[in-house]
């Protein structure tokens, strides 16, 4: 359905690695919780928080298609895009489409809420989260409730995200999954090549993010 064009690099390696690592870590978090391996649950949460900090920084200093300013549009533009959901048409977006950009923001917000509330959550195996002792009991109980609530909301958002991939493939003839694996998609000649930032920049931001997450989990 994409018609004539050329294959364009739209997703850099850091963005793709972030996507798949987060998916794997969220699954690992669930497995650790089900197995009552709460030490592992905390360590995985720390890794998740580091990746989320990185993605926020990459959203301001990363490649063009990863920047929030590049893919966040007005809600009206997102709804106008969704109104054409069942219409087969070529994919002309070098990055996220207008609705997908808001879904990314929503998922990031839920993931951040889940990992940050996890700093406060007491559990029967690890006794307390690192910030629990600093929090009054009623507030800690409320945050524990929110931690569970955010998890349910995150699962619902993931299901919606997967459903959207299927709908775009079946209804619009657009494959959103393959470009997140290969980094490339077929686009019309009129769509310019997005600017891709360097790997050393990504590594510097990742190191900074890991340091920030480590400080939060181990020293606060």
C-alpha positions as CSV (number, residue, x, y, z in Angstrom):
1,X,0.0,0.0,0.0
2,X,3.0,2.3,0.4
3,X,3.5,2.8,-3.4
4,X,6.7,4.0,-5.0
5,X,9.3,5.4,-2.7
6,X,12.5,4.5,-1.0
7,X,13.5,2.7,2.3
8,X,14.2,5.3,5.0
9,X,15.9,4.9,8.4
10,X,13.2,6.3,10.7
11,X,14.1,4.6,14.1
12,X,17.6,4.8,15.5
13,X,19.1,1.9,17.4
14,X,18.7,3.5,20.9
15,X,14.9,4.0,20.3
16,X,14.4,0.5,19.1
17,X,16.5,-1.0,21.9
18,X,14.5,1.0,24.4
19,X,11.2,-0.2,23.0
20,X,12.2,-3.9,23.2
21,X,14.1,-3.8,26.4
22,X,11.1,-2.1,28.2
23,X,8.8,-4.8,26.8
24,X,11.1,-7.5,28.1
25,X,11.6,-5.8,31.5
26,X,7.8,-5.3,32.0
27,X,7.3,-9.0,31.4
28,X,10.1,-9.8,33.8
29,X,8.6,-7.5,36.4
30,X,5.4,-9.4,36.2
31,X,7.2,-12.8,36.4
32,X,9.2,-11.7,39.5
33,X,6.1,-10.5,41.2
34,X,4.2,-13.8,40.5
35,X,7.2,-15.7,41.8
36,X,7.5,-13.5,44.9
37,X,11.1,-12.6,43.9
38,X,10.8,-9.1,45.2
39,X,14.5,-8.4,45.2
40,X,14.5,-9.1,41.5
41,X,11.3,-7.1,41.2
42,X,13.2,-4.1,42.6
43,X,16.3,-4.5,40.5
44,X,14.2,-4.8,37.4
45,X,12.3,-1.7,38.4
46,X,15.6,0.2,38.8
47,X,16.6,-0.8,35.3
48,X,13.2,0.2,34.0
49,X,13.5,3.6,35.6
50,X,17.0,4.2,34.1
51,X,15.6,3.4,30.7
52,X,12.6,5.7,31.2
53,X,14.9,8.6,32.3
54,X,16.9,7.9,29.1
55,X,13.8,8.0,26.9
56,X,12.8,11.3,28.4
57,X,16.2,12.8,27.7
58,X,16.2,11.2,24.3
59,X,12.9,12.9,23.7
60,X,14.6,16.3,23.9
61,X,18.2,15.6,22.7
62,X,17.8,12.5,20.5
63,X,17.1,11.7,16.9
64,X,14.4,13.7,15.1
65,X,11.7,11.0,15.2
66,X,12.3,10.4,18.9
67,X,11.8,14.0,20.0
68,X,8.5,14.9,21.6
69,X,8.4,18.2,19.6
70,X,8.5,16.1,16.5
71,X,5.6,13.7,17.1
72,X,3.3,15.4,19.6
73,X,0.5,17.2,17.8
74,X,-2.8,18.8,19.0
75,X,-5.5,16.4,20.2
76,X,-7.7,17.6,17.4
77,X,-5.1,16.4,14.8
78,X,-4.9,13.1,16.6
79,X,-8.7,12.6,16.5
80,X,-8.8,13.6,12.8
81,X,-6.2,10.9,12.2
82,X,-8.3,8.4,14.1
83,X,-11.3,9.3,12.0
84,X,-9.5,7.8,9.0
85,X,-8.5,4.6,10.8
86,X,-10.4,2.3,8.5
87,X,-9.2,3.9,5.3
88,X,-6.4,2.2,3.5
89,X,-3.7,4.7,2.6
90,X,0.1,4.9,2.2
91,X,2.2,5.5,5.3
92,X,3.7,9.0,5.0
93,X,4.9,9.4,8.6
94,X,8.6,9.3,9.1
95,X,8.0,8.6,12.8
96,X,4.9,8.2,15.0
97,X,1.6,9.0,13.5
98,X,-0.5,11.7,15.3
99,X,-2.4,9.2,17.5
100,X,0.6,7.0,18.1
101,X,2.5,10.0,19.5
102,X,0.0,10.4,22.2
103,X,0.0,6.7,23.0
104,X,3.7,6.8,23.5
105,X,3.3,9.7,25.9
106,X,0.6,7.8,27.8
107,X,2.7,4.7,28.0
108,X,5.7,6.6,29.3
109,X,3.6,8.3,31.9
110,X,2.1,5.1,33.1
111,X,5.6,3.4,33.2
112,X,7.0,6.3,35.2
113,X,4.1,6.3,37.6
114,X,4.5,2.6,38.2
115,X,8.2,2.6,38.8
116,X,8.2,5.8,40.9
117,X,5.4,4.6,43.1
118,X,7.4,1.4,43.5
119,X,10.0,3.3,45.4
120,X,7.4,3.6,48.3
121,X,5.8,0.2,48.2
122,X,6.3,-2.1,51.2
123,X,6.2,-5.9,50.5
124,X,6.5,-9.0,52.6
125,X,9.8,-10.1,51.2
126,X,11.9,-7.0,50.9
127,X,10.2,-5.3,53.9
128,X,10.0,-1.8,52.5
129,X,10.8,0.2,49.5
130,X,13.7,2.7,49.9
131,X,11.5,5.7,50.5
132,X,8.8,4.0,52.7
133,X,10.4,5.0,56.0
134,X,10.2,8.7,55.0
135,X,6.5,8.5,54.2
136,X,3.5,8.7,56.6
137,X,1.6,5.4,56.8
138,X,-1.7,6.7,55.2
139,X,0.2,8.2,52.3
140,X,2.3,5.0,51.9
141,X,-0.9,2.9,51.8
142,X,-2.4,5.3,49.2
143,X,0.7,5.0,47.0
144,X,0.7,1.2,47.4
145,X,-2.9,1.3,46.1
146,X,-1.9,3.5,43.2
147,X,1.0,1.2,42.4
148,X,-1.5,-1.6,41.8
149,X,-3.9,0.6,40.0
150,X,-1.2,1.9,37.6
151,X,-0.2,-1.7,36.9
152,X,-3.7,-2.5,35.8
153,X,-3.8,0.7,33.6
154,X,-0.5,-0.2,32.1
155,X,-1.7,-3.7,31.1
156,X,-4.8,-2.2,29.5
157,X,-2.7,0.3,27.6
158,X,-0.4,-2.4,26.4
159,X,-3.4,-4.4,25.1
160,X,-4.7,-1.2,23.4
161,X,-1.2,-0.7,21.8
162,X,-1.1,-4.2,20.4
163,X,-4.6,-3.9,19.1
164,X,-3.7,-0.7,17.3
165,X,-0.8,-2.4,15.6
166,X,-3.3,-5.1,14.3
167,X,-5.9,-2.5,13.3
168,X,-3.3,-0.4,11.3
169,X,-2.2,-3.5,9.5
170,X,-5.7,-4.8,8.7
171,X,-7.5,-1.5,8.2
172,X,-4.8,0.8,6.7
173,X,-2.4,-1.7,5.3
174,X,0.5,-0.2,7.4
175,X,3.0,-2.3,9.2
176,X,4.0,-0.5,12.4
177,X,5.9,-3.4,13.9
178,X,8.5,-4.2,11.3
179,X,10.1,-0.7,11.3
180,X,10.6,-0.9,15.1
181,X,12.6,-4.1,14.3
182,X,14.6,-3.0,11.3
183,X,14.5,0.8,11.8
184,X,13.4,1.4,8.3
185,X,10.2,1.9,6.4
186,X,9.2,2.5,2.8
187,X,8.2,6.2,2.4
188,X,7.4,8.5,-0.6
189,X,10.3,10.4,-2.1
190,X,8.8,13.6,-0.8
191,X,9.3,12.6,2.8
192,X,12.8,13.7,3.9
193,X,15.2,11.5,5.8
194,X,14.9,12.3,9.6
195,X,18.1,13.4,11.4
196,X,19.7,10.6,13.4
197,X,21.8,11.5,16.4
198,X,25.1,9.8,17.3
199,X,25.5,6.7,19.4
200,X,28.0,8.4,21.8
201,X,25.3,10.9,22.7
202,X,22.9,8.1,23.5
203,X,25.5,6.3,25.7
204,X,26.2,9.5,27.6
205,X,22.5,10.1,28.3
206,X,22.0,6.4,29.3
207,X,24.9,6.6,31.7
208,X,23.5,9.8,33.3
209,X,20.0,8.1,33.5
210,X,21.4,5.0,35.1
211,X,23.2,7.1,37.7
212,X,20.0,9.0,38.5
213,X,18.0,5.8,38.8
214,X,20.6,4.3,41.0
215,X,20.7,7.3,43.3
216,X,16.9,7.1,43.7
217,X,16.8,3.4,44.4
218,X,19.8,3.1,46.7
219,X,20.4,6.3,48.5
220,X,17.1,8.1,49.0
